[in-house]
Every structure is written in C-alpha cells, then in structure tokens.
C-alpha cells in the first residue's frame, strides 16, 4: 500500500497526471526515512530537512509535522517487513506546461515503503570499490530534489565499472559521492568537507559524527583536495542504506592497505551497537 494525495491504495492503482510538474520538470523534493524494527529513525530530522528543501524551491508544505508523522506511520504499518525505507516526495502539482510557477495549485504527495537493504557482512568485511568523477551537478546539492539525472549519470559510471560508488570532485576538491556522503581518514583523524550548498546534509552523516565524537576520535571539517583523498589511509561512504562502508579501491588503485582499516572497523562496531541500542529502540524508548 502507498499514500497518494490523501488516499491509501495498492501501488498498482496509484496514478499521477502526466501534467504533474514532477513528471514534466522534475519539480519536487523527496526524503527517505530508514525504519528499524518498525521504528522510524530520526523522523523529525528528516521532516526538518524536507521543510528546508520545500522552502528552498518554494513549494508549499501540504502537511504539519504531526500529519506527516501520521502518514509515515500509517504507510509503515501497512507493510509486512520490519526494516523499511520509507520514501516520500512532494511535487509542485499539476498545471499546464510553463516554466513559471503556477498559482493556487495543490502539491502532489506520494509516500511508499520498501524493505531496507543494507550491505551484506561479507562486503563490509572486504570493503567496496569506487570510481571518481567531476561533480558537474547543479549548485544546490543541499536541496533534496527529485531532479536526479546528474546523480543517476554519476552513479551509473560506478555501475559500469562494477563499483559501489562514484566519489565526486569539484574544482579539485572533494564534495560527496553520487548517493552518499564521504569521510577520509588520515593518520587516525576523521576528515570530511564542511556542509555547504554543494553537499546534501546527511542524517547518517550526523550519526557518524556523533559516534566519532563520543568515541574521542579526532574530527576535522575542512576542504579536502583530491590528492588527499587518493592518499588517504581510509575512505568511507555513508548513507541510510549503506550505513558506513569502507572504500578499499579507488579508480582501480588500493586505498591505504587495500582493506578496511582499524578506524573504519571501530566506527562500524559503534554504528551497529548504536543501531541495536538506539535505532531499534527509538528515541522515546531509549529515553525511558
């Protein structure tokens, strides 16, 4: 079952008019909320990011946070799987084709859920490969827009190479990956570019930062040159579905020793412990 404009119905019956601006222009934003043991993780943070994206592209938010929460929980409750990825998007709505924003048009809201698939343990243990590319996307990557053709092309570059991700550089500096954030480890310190309009602020990114701080790992947020990435001791990508995953090969050359390093192994353990104690328990249950 999915949610479409106020109705719950089978996905096969969900229909959107061809003049929806999401279809015509990619004019909309989206979110993906991970669910562990039927508990949405950091839903308020995801809704806050949705609100920022909607405000940035000037689409009216059709629901209050409480209403969004009810919709997400309802869609979640209609699925048979315990761990889920709840996807929801808002487009500007249906109007005649014109680049200018239409007036008095109701946004289109769509919510669905799929099983949450995370990297298998064997991939975590051996590490993944990645390729690199020039980050030629638009300059508002902090907006979680459904206009993802740039990301799709960059992700396909890694698929074509049999790799897990595409690491991106803009003007010789690290930004992020095609569908994840990036961390670099050098001499035991965990480095990442500071948040900006060129990087989507990741919820999982924030978890990694919190865990690193809690474990006393040195953290540094600064501009990172491409040469530093290629000379890194360790390289990680993070997202809701990838969690934290070590990149051990970049453009066919080993990263560090060519296997997941000690800082990654420590972070992976911390993340799995956090997932069991907090994500699967929920903030409210944890506080109790």
C-alpha positions as CSV (number, residue, x, y, z in Angstrom):
1,X,0.0,0.0,0.0
2,X,1.1,3.5,-0.8
3,X,-0.2,7.0,0.0
4,X,-1.1,9.4,-2.8
5,X,-2.9,12.7,-2.2
6,X,-4.8,11.7,0.9
7,X,-5.6,8.1,-0.1
8,X,-4.0,4.7,0.8
9,X,-4.2,2.3,-2.1
10,X,-2.2,-0.5,-3.8
11,X,0.8,0.8,-5.8
12,X,-0.7,-0.7,-9.0
13,X,-3.6,1.6,-8.6
14,X,-1.6,4.8,-7.9
15,X,-1.9,7.3,-10.8
16,X,-0.4,10.7,-11.3
17,X,-1.5,13.0,-14.2
18,X,1.0,13.4,-17.0
19,X,1.0,17.2,-16.4
20,X,2.3,16.8,-12.9
21,X,5.3,19.1,-12.7
22,X,7.3,16.3,-11.1
23,X,6.9,14.4,-14.3
24,X,7.3,17.3,-16.7
25,X,10.1,19.2,-14.9
26,X,11.4,17.1,-12.0
27,X,9.9,19.9,-9.9
28,X,9.8,18.5,-6.4
29,X,11.7,17.2,-3.4
30,X,11.9,14.0,-1.5
31,X,13.0,12.2,1.7
32,X,13.9,8.7,2.6
33,X,13.5,7.6,6.3
34,X,15.0,4.4,7.5
35,X,12.9,2.2,9.8
36,X,14.4,-0.3,12.2
37,X,12.1,-2.8,13.9
38,X,9.1,-0.7,12.8
39,X,10.5,2.5,14.4
40,X,11.3,5.4,12.0
41,X,14.8,6.7,12.8
42,X,15.1,10.5,13.4
43,X,11.9,11.2,11.7
44,X,11.8,14.8,13.0
45,X,15.3,15.4,11.4
46,X,14.1,14.1,8.1
47,X,11.0,16.2,8.2
48,X,13.1,19.3,9.1
49,X,15.3,18.5,6.0
50,X,12.1,18.2,3.9
51,X,10.9,21.5,5.2
52,X,14.2,23.1,4.2
53,X,14.1,21.6,0.7
54,X,10.5,22.7,0.2
55,X,11.3,26.2,1.3
56,X,14.3,26.4,-0.9
57,X,12.3,25.6,-4.1
58,X,9.2,27.5,-2.9
59,X,6.7,24.6,-2.7
60,X,4.0,24.8,-0.1
61,X,4.4,22.2,2.6
62,X,0.9,20.5,2.5
63,X,1.1,18.9,6.0
64,X,2.1,19.7,9.5
65,X,4.8,17.6,11.1
66,X,2.2,15.7,13.1
67,X,0.3,15.0,9.9
68,X,3.5,13.8,8.1
69,X,4.3,11.6,11.1
70,X,0.8,10.0,10.9
71,X,1.1,9.3,7.2
72,X,4.6,7.8,7.6
73,X,3.5,5.6,10.5
74,X,0.4,4.5,8.5
75,X,2.3,3.5,5.4
76,X,4.9,1.8,7.6
77,X,2.2,-0.2,9.4
78,X,0.7,-1.5,6.1
79,X,4.0,-3.3,5.2
80,X,4.9,-6.8,6.2
81,X,8.7,-6.1,6.7
82,X,10.3,-4.9,10.0
83,X,13.1,-2.8,8.5
84,X,12.0,-0.4,5.8
85,X,13.0,2.6,3.7
86,X,10.0,5.0,3.6
87,X,10.3,7.3,0.6
88,X,8.1,10.3,0.2
89,X,8.1,13.1,-2.3
90,X,6.2,16.4,-2.9
91,X,5.9,18.0,-6.3
92,X,4.6,21.4,-7.1
93,X,1.4,19.8,-8.5
94,X,-0.5,19.6,-11.8
95,X,-0.6,22.5,-14.2
96,X,-0.2,23.4,-17.9
97,X,3.4,23.2,-19.0
98,X,5.1,26.5,-18.2
99,X,8.4,27.1,-16.6
100,X,6.9,29.8,-14.3
101,X,5.3,28.5,-11.1
102,X,1.6,28.1,-11.3
103,X,-0.7,29.8,-8.8
104,X,-3.1,28.1,-6.4
105,X,-2.0,24.5,-7.3
106,X,-2.2,21.7,-4.8
107,X,1.1,19.9,-4.3
108,X,1.2,16.2,-5.2
109,X,2.2,14.0,-2.3
110,X,3.4,10.4,-2.7
111,X,4.7,8.0,0.0
112,X,5.8,4.4,-0.3
113,X,7.9,1.9,1.6
114,X,10.3,-0.8,0.6
115,X,12.4,-3.3,2.5
116,X,15.6,-1.6,3.9
117,X,18.6,-3.4,2.4
118,X,22.0,-2.7,3.9
119,X,25.4,-4.0,2.8
120,X,26.0,-7.7,3.5
121,X,28.6,-8.6,6.1
122,X,30.9,-10.0,3.5
123,X,31.0,-6.7,1.6
124,X,31.6,-4.9,4.9
125,X,34.5,-7.2,5.7
126,X,36.3,-7.0,2.4
127,X,35.4,-3.4,1.5
128,X,34.0,-1.9,-1.7
129,X,35.4,-0.2,-4.7
130,X,34.7,3.3,-6.1
131,X,35.5,5.4,-9.1
132,X,35.9,9.1,-9.3
133,X,34.3,11.8,-11.5
134,X,33.9,15.6,-11.8
135,X,31.0,16.9,-9.8
136,X,29.1,18.6,-12.6
137,X,25.7,18.7,-10.9
138,X,23.8,22.0,-10.1
139,X,25.0,24.2,-7.3
140,X,22.2,23.5,-4.8
141,X,23.1,19.9,-3.9
142,X,21.9,20.7,-0.3
143,X,18.3,20.6,-1.7
144,X,17.0,17.0,-1.8
145,X,15.5,17.5,-5.3
146,X,13.8,14.7,-7.3
147,X,15.7,16.2,-10.3
148,X,18.4,13.5,-10.0
149,X,19.6,12.9,-13.6
150,X,23.1,14.2,-12.6
151,X,23.3,11.8,-9.7
152,X,22.0,9.0,-11.9
153,X,24.6,9.5,-14.6
154,X,27.4,9.6,-11.9
155,X,26.1,6.6,-10.2
156,X,25.9,4.7,-13.5
157,X,29.6,5.4,-14.0
158,X,30.3,3.3,-11.0
159,X,27.8,0.6,-12.0
160,X,29.5,0.4,-15.4
161,X,32.9,-0.1,-13.6
162,X,31.5,-2.7,-11.3
163,X,32.0,-0.4,-8.3
164,X,29.8,0.6,-5.4
165,X,30.0,4.4,-5.7
166,X,31.3,7.4,-7.5
167,X,33.4,9.9,-5.5
168,X,33.0,13.4,-6.7
169,X,35.4,16.4,-7.0
170,X,34.5,19.9,-7.9
171,X,37.4,22.2,-8.8
172,X,39.8,19.6,-7.4
173,X,38.1,19.4,-4.1
174,X,36.1,16.6,-2.5
175,X,32.3,17.2,-2.3
176,X,30.4,13.9,-1.8
177,X,29.5,10.7,-3.7
178,X,26.7,10.1,-6.2
179,X,24.4,8.9,-3.4
180,X,26.3,9.2,-0.1
181,X,28.5,11.4,2.0
182,X,32.3,10.7,2.2
183,X,34.7,10.5,5.1
184,X,38.5,10.4,4.8
185,X,40.9,9.0,7.4
186,X,44.5,10.2,7.6
187,X,46.8,9.4,10.5
188,X,43.9,8.4,12.7
189,X,41.9,11.6,12.1
190,X,38.5,11.5,10.5
191,X,38.0,14.3,7.9
192,X,35.1,15.5,5.8
193,X,34.2,18.6,3.8
194,X,32.1,21.1,5.8
195,X,28.4,21.3,5.0
196,X,27.6,23.7,2.2
197,X,25.3,24.2,-0.8
198,X,27.5,21.6,-2.7
199,X,26.7,18.8,-0.3
200,X,23.4,17.2,0.9
201,X,23.4,17.2,4.7
202,X,23.1,13.5,5.6
203,X,21.2,12.2,8.6
204,X,23.6,9.2,8.7
205,X,26.5,11.6,8.3
206,X,25.4,13.3,11.6
207,X,25.2,9.9,13.3
208,X,28.8,9.1,12.3
209,X,29.9,12.5,13.6
210,X,28.2,12.0,16.9
211,X,29.6,8.5,17.3
212,X,33.1,9.7,16.4
213,X,32.9,12.5,19.0
214,X,31.6,10.1,21.6
215,X,34.5,7.7,21.0
216,X,37.0,10.5,21.2
217,X,38.1,10.2,17.5
218,X,39.8,13.3,16.1
219,X,37.4,15.1,13.7
220,X,38.2,17.8,11.2
221,X,35.8,19.5,8.8
222,X,37.6,21.4,6.1
223,X,38.2,21.5,2.3
224,X,39.9,18.3,1.2
225,X,41.9,18.2,-2.0
226,X,41.7,15.3,-4.5
227,X,45.3,14.4,-3.8
228,X,44.5,13.9,-0.1
229,X,41.6,11.6,-0.9
230,X,43.8,9.5,-3.2
231,X,46.5,9.3,-0.5
232,X,44.0,8.6,2.3
233,X,44.6,5.8,4.8
234,X,40.9,5.0,4.8
235,X,37.9,6.2,2.8
236,X,34.3,5.7,3.8
237,X,30.9,6.4,2.3
238,X,27.8,6.8,4.5
239,X,24.0,6.8,3.8
240,X,20.8,5.4,5.2
241,X,21.1,2.3,3.1
242,X,24.9,1.9,3.0
243,X,25.2,2.8,6.7
244,X,29.0,3.1,6.9
245,X,31.0,1.3,4.2
246,X,34.8,1.2,3.6
247,X,36.1,2.0,0.1
248,X,39.3,0.0,-0.4
249,X,39.9,0.6,-4.1
250,X,39.6,3.9,-5.9
251,X,39.9,4.0,-9.7
252,X,41.5,0.6,-9.5
253,X,44.2,1.6,-7.0
254,X,44.2,0.5,-3.3
255,X,43.1,2.9,-0.7
256,X,45.6,2.6,2.2
257,X,46.4,-1.1,2.6
258,X,43.6,-2.1,0.3
259,X,41.3,-3.4,3.1
260,X,39.0,-1.9,5.7
261,X,41.2,-0.1,8.2
262,X,41.1,0.0,12.0
263,X,39.3,3.3,12.3
264,X,36.6,2.0,10.0
265,X,36.2,-1.2,11.9
266,X,35.8,0.7,15.2
267,X,33.2,3.0,13.6
268,X,31.3,0.1,12.1
269,X,31.1,-1.6,15.5
270,X,30.0,1.7,17.1
271,X,27.3,2.1,14.4
272,X,26.0,-1.4,14.8
273,X,25.9,-1.0,18.6
274,X,24.0,2.3,18.1
275,X,21.6,0.6,15.7
276,X,20.7,-2.1,18.2
277,X,20.5,0.1,21.3
278,X,19.0,3.3,19.8
279,X,17.7,2.9,16.3
280,X,15.8,-0.3,17.1
281,X,14.7,1.1,20.4
282,X,13.7,4.5,19.2
283,X,14.4,7.8,20.9
284,X,11.4,7.6,23.2
285,X,12.0,4.1,24.3
286,X,15.7,4.9,24.8
287,X,14.9,7.9,27.0
288,X,12.6,5.7,29.1
